Amino acid sequence: MEEMNLTQKIGNKLRLLRTEKGLRQEDMAEKLNLSVSAYAKLERGETDITLSRIEQIAGYYGLKALEMINMEKKSDFAFNNTNQSTFYQGSFATVPNILEEINLLKNHTATLDSALNRALLRIETFEKKQKKGV
């Protein structure tokens, strides 16, 4: 697999941020006062992007330019199951982290289920005592 240049990496980040917000290329092009084809070239990394344009786009998403540029992992983005592997360029180094998080959530769920079951048993015991008049 060919190494991506910085312009292409930033383009991937732009696409992921846009799709995460549920925006179309047309929407972003309009916000940036660009033609749709000019914006699409930015996302594909076919056009060099200026620092001021990066700042403008990052600001739209509530980020600082360096925050947006430094986004490296899938977890830096809130995903909607769209274009996930495109950004991560075939490397799934975060999968073990995701699996760890899933196992942690399973453990928390089991703990909460156990606590809920104990609470339900206490309620049942209390209700039985109430019925007996104790």
MDTraj code that builds the backbone (N, CA, C; nanometers):
import mdtraj as md
import numpy as np

residues = "MET GLU GLU MET ASN LEU THR GLN LYS ILE GLY ASN LYS LEU ARG LEU LEU ARG THR GLU LYS GLY LEU ARG GLN GLU ASP MET ALA GLU LYS LEU ASN LEU SER VAL SER ALA TYR ALA LYS LEU GLU ARG GLY GLU THR ASP ILE THR LEU SER ARG ILE GLU GLN ILE ALA GLY TYR TYR GLY LEU LYS ALA LEU GLU MET ILE ASN MET GLU LYS LYS SER ASP PHE ALA PHE ASN ASN THR ASN GLN SER THR PHE TYR GLN GLY SER PHE ALA THR VAL PRO ASN ILE LEU GLU GLU ILE ASN LEU LEU LYS ASN HIS THR ALA THR LEU ASP SER ALA LEU ASN ARG ALA LEU LEU ARG ILE GLU THR PHE GLU LYS LYS GLN LYS LYS GLY VAL".split()
xyz = np.array([
    [0.0847, -0.1177, 0.0000],
    [0.0000, 0.0000, 0.0000],
    [0.0893, 0.1241, 0.0000],
    [0.0580, 0.2168, -0.0855],
    [0.1383, 0.3374, -0.0988],
    [0.1135, 0.4315, 0.0191],
    [0.2218, 0.4903, 0.0673],
    [0.2136, 0.5852, 0.1788],
    [0.1376, 0.7102, 0.1353],
    [0.0484, 0.7574, 0.2193],
    [-0.0271, 0.8781, 0.1883],
    [0.0542, 1.0006, 0.2273],
    [0.0407, 1.1059, 0.1483],
    [0.1073, 1.2296, 0.1853],
    [0.0191, 1.3081, 0.2827],
    [0.0742, 1.4144, 0.3383],
    [0.0025, 1.4928, 0.4392],
    [-0.1283, 1.5489, 0.3848],
    [-0.1280, 1.5947, 0.2617],
    [-0.2496, 1.6516, 0.2017],
    [-0.3599, 1.5462, 0.1949],
    [-0.3230, 1.4225, 0.1600],
    [-0.4222, 1.3150, 0.1545],
    [-0.4722, 1.2778, 0.2935],
    [-0.3826, 1.2765, 0.3909],
    [-0.4239, 1.2446, 0.5278],
    [-0.5210, 1.3496, 0.5803],
    [-0.4906, 1.4761, 0.5546],
    [-0.5811, 1.5829, 0.5987],
    [-0.7140, 1.5714, 0.5248],
    [-0.7089, 1.5384, 0.3963],
    [-0.8318, 1.5191, 0.3188],
    [-0.9196, 1.4110, 0.3792],
    [-0.8574, 1.3000, 0.4214],
    [-0.9342, 1.1924, 0.4864],
    [-0.9988, 1.2423, 0.6148],
    [-0.9260, 1.3219, 0.6896],
    [-0.9808, 1.3764, 0.8148],
    [-1.0985, 1.4686, 0.7850],
    [-1.0859, 1.5490, 0.6799],
    [-1.1963, 1.6379, 0.6417],
    [-1.3210, 1.5569, 0.6076],
    [-1.3016, 1.4487, 0.5311],
    [-1.4156, 1.3651, 0.4926],
    [-1.4812, 1.3020, 0.6151],
    [-1.3998, 1.2511, 0.7062],
    [-1.4559, 1.1878, 0.8252],
    [-1.5289, 1.2869, 0.9140],
    [-1.4716, 1.4035, 0.9319],
    [-1.5395, 1.5053, 1.0127],
    [-1.6724, 1.5435, 0.9481],
    [-1.6701, 1.5631, 0.8170],
    [-1.7926, 1.6027, 0.7462],
    [-1.8994, 1.4947, 0.7569],
    [-1.8613, 1.3695, 0.7317],
    [-1.9620, 1.2628, 0.7350],
    [-2.0125, 1.2394, 0.8766],
    [-1.9248, 1.2583, 0.9760],
    [-1.9682, 1.2430, 1.1153],
    [-2.0755, 1.3448, 1.1501],
    [-2.0641, 1.4637, 1.0943],
    [-2.1638, 1.5685, 1.1198],
    [-2.2865, 1.5534, 1.0307],
    [-2.2836, 1.4528, 0.9425],
    [-2.3990, 1.4305, 0.8550],
    [-2.4103, 1.5335, 0.7447],
    [-2.2978, 1.5921, 0.7077],
    [-2.2988, 1.6945, 0.6041],
    [-2.2610, 1.6356, 0.4692],
    [-2.3071, 1.7018, 0.3644],
    [-2.2680, 1.6641, 0.2285],
    [-2.1518, 1.7525, 0.1857],
    [-2.0826, 1.7117, 0.0819],
    [-1.9747, 1.7957, 0.0299],
    [-2.0298, 1.9316, -0.0115],
    [-2.1503, 1.9317, -0.0638],
    [-2.2137, 2.0569, -0.1050],
    [-2.2285, 2.1533, 0.0131],
    [-2.2638, 2.0971, 0.1296],
    [-2.2813, 2.1795, 0.2491],
    [-2.1500, 2.2470, 0.2889],
    [-2.0436, 2.1685, 0.2922],
    [-1.9134, 2.2236, 0.3315],
    [-1.8611, 2.3207, 0.2279],
    [-1.8798, 2.2889, 0.1003],
    [-1.8354, 2.3792, -0.0053],
    [-1.9014, 2.5155, 0.0103],
    [-2.0304, 2.5140, 0.0400],
    [-2.1035, 2.6394, 0.0583],
    [-2.0511, 2.7165, 0.1791],
    [-2.0273, 2.6469, 0.2911],
    [-1.9782, 2.7120, 0.4120],
    [-1.8396, 2.7729, 0.3907],
    [-1.7602, 2.7099, 0.3038],
    [-1.6238, 2.7564, 0.2795],
    [-1.6131, 2.8457, 0.1566],
    [-1.7279, 2.8720, 0.0937],
    [-1.7320, 2.9552, -0.0263],
    [-1.6434, 2.8969, -0.1368],
    [-1.6577, 2.7661, -0.1579],
    [-1.5840, 2.6935, -0.2606],
    [-1.6832, 2.6238, -0.3526],
    [-1.6371, 2.5872, -0.4699],
    [-1.7200, 2.5020, -0.5554],
    [-1.7161, 2.3615, -0.4956],
    [-1.8145, 2.2824, -0.5283],
    [-1.8192, 2.1454, -0.4775],
    [-1.6972, 2.0680, -0.5264],
    [-1.6584, 2.0876, -0.6513],
    [-1.5428, 2.0137, -0.7034],
    [-1.4144, 2.0565, -0.6336],
    [-1.4016, 2.1846, -0.5979],
    [-1.2819, 2.2305, -0.5256],
    [-1.2774, 2.1683, -0.3865],
    [-1.3931, 2.1619, -0.3194],
    [-1.3955, 2.0996, -0.1868],
    [-1.3661, 1.9499, -0.1978],
    [-1.4229, 1.8835, -0.2983],
    [-1.4004, 1.7399, -0.3171],
    [-1.2515, 1.7118, -0.3376],
    [-1.1822, 1.7994, -0.4093],
    [-1.0376, 1.7828, -0.4302],
    [-0.9618, 1.7949, -0.2987],
    [-1.0101, 1.8810, -0.2084],
    [-0.9465, 1.8911, -0.0762],
    [-0.9601, 1.7586, -0.0021],
    [-1.0796, 1.7009, -0.0052],
    [-1.1026, 1.5742, 0.0650],
    [-1.0224, 1.4596, 0.0043],
    [-1.0020, 1.4639, -0.1260],
    [-0.9256, 1.3571, -0.1917],
    [-0.7754, 1.3810, -0.1837],
    [-0.7357, 1.4957, -0.1304],
    [-0.5935, 1.5265, -0.1192],
    [-0.5299, 1.5603, -0.2519],
    [-0.6107, 1.6052, -0.3464],
    [-0.5603, 1.6398, -0.4788],
    [-0.5157, 1.7850, -0.4877],
    [-0.5539, 1.8639, -0.3881],
    [-0.5200, 2.0057, -0.3851],
    [-0.4543, 2.0361, -0.2520],
    [-0.3445, 2.1105, -0.2566],
    [-0.2820, 2.1538, -0.1320],
    [-0.3792, 2.2429, -0.0560],
    [-0.3794, 2.2271, 0.0739],
    [-0.4695, 2.3054, 0.1582],
    [-0.3864, 2.4040, 0.2399],
    [-0.4330, 2.5255, 0.2480],
    [-0.3595, 2.6277, 0.3218],
    [-0.3886, 2.6166, 0.4707],
    [-0.2991, 2.6712, 0.5490],
    [-0.3186, 2.6705, 0.6941],
    [-0.4427, 2.7499, 0.7309],
    [-0.4654, 2.8611, 0.6633],
    [-0.5848, 2.9407, 0.6961],
    [-0.7124, 2.8629, 0.6649],
    [-0.7112, 2.7823, 0.5588],
    [-0.8288, 2.7002, 0.5254],
    [-0.8462, 2.5914, 0.6306],
    [-0.7357, 2.5304, 0.6759],
    [-0.7429, 2.4296, 0.7824],
    [-0.8018, 2.4925, 0.9081],
    [-0.7562, 2.6129, 0.9429],
    [-0.8092, 2.6822, 1.0606],
    [-0.9582, 2.7095, 1.0453],
    [-0.9984, 2.7498, 0.9255],
    [-1.1397, 2.7783, 0.8992],
    [-1.2247, 2.6530, 0.9172],
    [-1.1809, 2.5426, 0.8588],
    [-1.2569, 2.4179, 0.8675],
    [-1.2582, 2.3658, 1.0107],
    [-1.1431, 2.3663, 1.0749],
    [-1.1354, 2.3188, 1.2137],
    [-1.2280, 2.4018, 1.3021],
    [-1.2272, 2.5328, 1.2833],
    [-1.3141, 2.6207, 1.3611],
    [-1.4610, 2.5868, 1.3432],
    [-1.4982, 2.5504, 1.2229],
    [-1.6367, 2.5123, 1.1977],
    [-1.6763, 2.3916, 1.2828],
    [-1.5829, 2.2994, 1.3021],
    [-1.6089, 2.1794, 1.3814],
    [-1.5796, 2.2007, 1.5298],
    [-1.5459, 2.3236, 1.5688],
    [-1.5189, 2.3511, 1.7092],
    [-1.3822, 2.3019, 1.7539],
    [-1.2897, 2.2908, 1.6603],
    [-1.1554, 2.2429, 1.6903],
    [-1.0535, 2.3512, 1.6593],
    [-0.9341, 2.3330, 1.7110],
    [-0.8213, 2.4151, 1.6700],
    [-0.7531, 2.3408, 1.5565],
    [-0.6836, 2.4141, 1.4708],
    [-0.6200, 2.3526, 1.3540],
    [-0.5301, 2.2367, 1.3946],
    [-0.4484, 2.2549, 1.4973],
    [-0.3576, 2.1483, 1.5386],
    [-0.4313, 2.0275, 1.5929],
    [-0.5444, 2.0511, 1.6596],
    [-0.6240, 1.9372, 1.7080],
    [-0.6709, 1.8525, 1.5904],
    [-0.7188, 1.9210, 1.4871],
    [-0.7694, 1.8487, 1.3711],
    [-0.6555, 1.7751, 1.3000],
    [-0.5432, 1.8398, 1.2830],
    [-0.4297, 1.7784, 1.2147],
    [-0.3766, 1.6596, 1.2932],
    [-0.3763, 1.6695, 1.4253],
    [-0.3188, 1.5650, 1.5095],
    [-0.4107, 1.4472, 1.5336],
    [-0.5358, 1.4531, 1.4889],
    [-0.6258, 1.3402, 1.5055],
    [-0.5661, 1.2217, 1.4324],
    [-0.5414, 1.1137, 1.5045],
    [-0.4740, 0.9979, 1.4457],
    [-0.5549, 0.8704, 1.4541],
    [-0.6292, 0.8521, 1.5632],
    [-0.6967, 0.7256, 1.5872],
    [-0.8443, 0.7372, 1.5551],
    [-0.9035, 0.6219, 1.5296],
    [-1.0477, 0.6197, 1.5069],
    [-1.1221, 0.6810, 1.6241],
    [-1.0717, 0.6557, 1.7444],
    [-1.1430, 0.7043, 1.8622],
    [-1.1399, 0.8555, 1.8737],
    [-1.0552, 0.9227, 1.7937],
    [-1.0544, 1.0685, 1.7927],
    [-1.1803, 1.1230, 1.7261],
    [-1.2455, 1.0385, 1.6493],
    [-1.3673, 1.0778, 1.5793],
    [-1.4832, 1.0003, 1.6393],
    [-1.5991, 1.0588, 1.6427],
    [-1.7181, 0.9855, 1.6843],
    [-1.7771, 0.9283, 1.5558],
    [-1.7741, 0.7977, 1.5403],
    [-1.8103, 0.7369, 1.4139],
    [-1.9566, 0.6985, 1.4066],
    [-2.0075, 0.7026, 1.2844],
    [-2.1410, 0.6521, 1.2536],
    [-2.1317, 0.5307, 1.1637],
    [-2.0238, 0.4526, 1.1753],
    [-2.0005, 0.3350, 1.0911],
    [-1.9935, 0.3691, 0.9433],
    [-1.9400, 0.4890, 0.9096],
    [-1.9218, 0.5247, 0.7700],
    [-1.7774, 0.5628, 0.7477],
    [-1.7197, 0.5059, 0.6456],
    [-1.5828, 0.5390, 0.6040],
    [-1.4793, 0.5182, 0.7132],
    [-1.5023, 0.4283, 0.8052],
    [-1.4077, 0.4103, 0.9151],
    [-1.2730, 0.3627, 0.8657],
    [-1.2708, 0.2598, 0.7823],
    [-1.1426, 0.2042, 0.7425],
    [-1.0700, 0.2950, 0.6446],
    [-1.1401, 0.3838, 0.5747],
    [-1.0746, 0.4749, 0.4814],
    [-0.9744, 0.5617, 0.5550],
    [-1.0144, 0.6176, 0.6662],
    [-0.9227, 0.7044, 0.7404],
    [-0.8080, 0.6254, 0.7995],
    [-0.8388, 0.5100, 0.8539],
    [-0.7330, 0.4380, 0.9236],
    [-0.6401, 0.3645, 0.8282],
    [-0.6651, 0.3763, 0.6983],
    [-0.5753, 0.3306, 0.5928],
    [-0.5326, 0.1859, 0.6088],
    [-0.6272, 0.1011, 0.6425],
    [-0.5992, -0.0403, 0.6455],
    [-0.5331, -0.0905, 0.7722],
    [-0.4938, -0.0039, 0.8627],
    [-0.4300, -0.0466, 0.9863],
    [-0.5362, -0.0526, 1.0941],
    [-0.5441, -0.1652, 1.1617],
    [-0.6461, -0.1803, 1.2640],
    [-0.5819, -0.1960, 1.4007],
    [-0.4817, -0.1121, 1.4267],
    [-0.4104, -0.1183, 1.5535],
    [-0.5017, -0.0854, 1.6707],
    [-0.6131, -0.0179, 1.6455],
    [-0.7021, 0.0172, 1.7560],
    [-0.7974, -0.0958, 1.7928],
    [-0.8040, -0.2006, 1.7118],
    [-0.8971, -0.3098, 1.7409],
    [-0.8738, -0.3682, 1.8798],
    [-0.7473, -0.3977, 1.9216],
    [-0.7300, -0.4479, 2.0581],
    [-0.7832, -0.3505, 2.1621],
    [-0.7657, -0.2211, 2.1390],
    [-0.8187, -0.1223, 2.2329],
    [-0.9705, -0.1269, 2.2356],
    [-1.0311, -0.1430, 2.1202],
    [-1.1769, -0.1511, 2.1140],
    [-1.2244, -0.2763, 2.1871],
    [-1.1534, -0.3879, 2.1655],
    [-1.1909, -0.5118, 2.2336],
    [-1.1756, -0.4980, 2.3848],
    [-1.0707, -0.4289, 2.4287],
    [-1.0536, -0.4040, 2.5725],
    [-1.1705, -0.3225, 2.6260],
    [-1.2106, -0.2199, 2.5496],
    [-1.3222, -0.1362, 2.5924],
    [-1.4519, -0.2166, 2.5976],
    [-1.4720, -0.3033, 2.4994],
    [-1.5922, -0.3874, 2.4979],
    [-1.5943, -0.4787, 2.6203],
    [-1.4800, -0.5412, 2.6508],
    [-1.4729, -0.6283, 2.7686],
    [-1.4961, -0.5498, 2.8962],
    [-1.4425, -0.4301, 2.9045],
    [-1.4648, -0.3450, 3.0211],
    [-1.6134, -0.3125, 3.0355],
    [-1.6786, -0.2798, 2.9234],
    [-1.8222, -0.2514, 2.9273],
    [-1.9024, -0.3749, 2.9674],
    [-1.8604, -0.4911, 2.9194],
    [-1.9283, -0.6157, 2.9589],
    [-1.9169, -0.6365, 3.1098],
    [-1.7978, -0.6114, 3.1637],
    [-1.7790, -0.6255, 3.3083],
    [-1.8656, -0.5271, 3.3858],
    [-1.8708, -0.4029, 3.3376],
    [-1.9556, -0.3028, 3.4045],
    [-2.1019, -0.3436, 3.3976],
    [-2.1419, -0.3959, 3.2817],
    [-2.2808, -0.4394, 3.2647],
    [-2.3126, -0.5534, 3.3606],
    [-2.2203, -0.6486, 3.3731],
    [-2.2415, -0.7611, 3.4651],
    [-2.2519, -0.7111, 3.6085],
    [-2.1680, -0.6154, 3.6458],
    [-2.1728, -0.5589, 3.7805],
    [-2.3057, -0.4887, 3.8050],
    [-2.3499, -0.4109, 3.7063],
    [-2.4780, -0.3410, 3.7202],
    [-2.5946, -0.4393, 3.7253],
    [-2.5889, -0.5449, 3.6421],
    [-2.6938, -0.6473, 3.6450],
    [-2.7009, -0.7128, 3.7824],
    [-2.5861, -0.7440, 3.8387],
    [-2.5805, -0.8055, 3.9704],
    [-2.6411, -0.7125, 4.0765],
    [-2.6037, -0.5855, 4.0706],
    [-2.6575, -0.4880, 4.1668],
    [-2.8082, -0.4738, 4.1502],
    [-2.8543, -0.4735, 4.0257],
    [-2.9977, -0.4630, 3.9996],
    [-3.0716, -0.5852, 4.0533],
    [-3.0151, -0.7025, 4.0308],
    [-3.0785, -0.8248, 4.0824],
    [-3.0856, -0.8239, 4.2348],
    [-2.9796, -0.7781, 4.3020],
    [-2.9816, -0.7689, 4.4486],
    [-3.0892, -0.6704, 4.4939],
    [-3.1007, -0.5594, 4.4228],
    [-3.2028, -0.4603, 4.4586],
    [-3.3434, -0.5185, 4.4402],
    [-3.3634, -0.5914, 4.3320],
    [-3.4942, -0.6536, 4.3074],
    [-3.5277, -0.7565, 4.4147],
    [-3.4273, -0.8337, 4.4571],
    [-3.4496, -0.9304, 4.5653],
    [-3.4883, -0.8595, 4.6948],
    [-3.4245, -0.7490, 4.7238],
    [-3.4573, -0.6720, 4.8447],
    [-3.5998, -0.6193, 4.8373],
    [-3.6385, -0.5729, 4.7197],
    [-3.7746, -0.5215, 4.7018],
    [-3.8752, -0.6342, 4.7214],
    [-3.8481, -0.7500, 4.6612],
    [-3.9376, -0.8649, 4.6779],
    [-3.9483, -0.9044, 4.8254],
    [-3.8356, -0.9083, 4.8949],
    [-3.8345, -0.9428, 5.0378],
    [-3.9166, -0.8405, 5.1154],
    [-3.8967, -0.7125, 5.0848],
    [-3.9709, -0.6063, 5.1518],
    [-4.1205, -0.6203, 5.1249],
    [-4.1581, -0.6473, 5.0001],
    [-4.2988, -0.6631, 4.9651],
    [-4.3620, -0.7819, 5.0379],
    [-4.2873, -0.8904, 5.0486],
    [-4.3380, -1.0084, 5.1201],
    [-4.3604, -0.9753, 5.2671],
    [-4.2649, -0.9023, 5.3261],
    [-4.2800, -0.8641, 5.4669],
    [-4.3990, -0.7721, 5.4844],
    [-4.4198, -0.6837, 5.3898],
    [-4.5329, -0.5915, 5.3970],
    [-4.6660, -0.6686, 5.3919],
    [-4.6721, -0.7682, 5.3080],
    [-4.7930, -0.8487, 5.2946],
    [-4.8218, -0.9264, 5.4217],
    [-4.7132, -0.9715, 5.4897],
    [-4.7285, -1.0469, 5.6134],
    [-4.7562, -0.9552, 5.7294],
    [-4.7340, -0.8264, 5.7098],
    [-4.7574, -0.7310, 5.8181],
    [-4.6412, -0.7185, 5.9131],
    [-4.5266, -0.7581, 5.8684],
    [-4.4082, -0.7521, 5.9557],
    [-4.3527, -0.6137, 5.9580],
])
top = md.Topology()
chain = top.add_chain()
for i, resn in enumerate(residues, 1):
    res = top.add_residue(resn, chain, resSeq=i)
    for name in ("N", "CA", "C"):
        top.add_atom(name, md.element.get_by_symbol(name[0]), res)
traj = md.Trajectory(xyz[None], top)
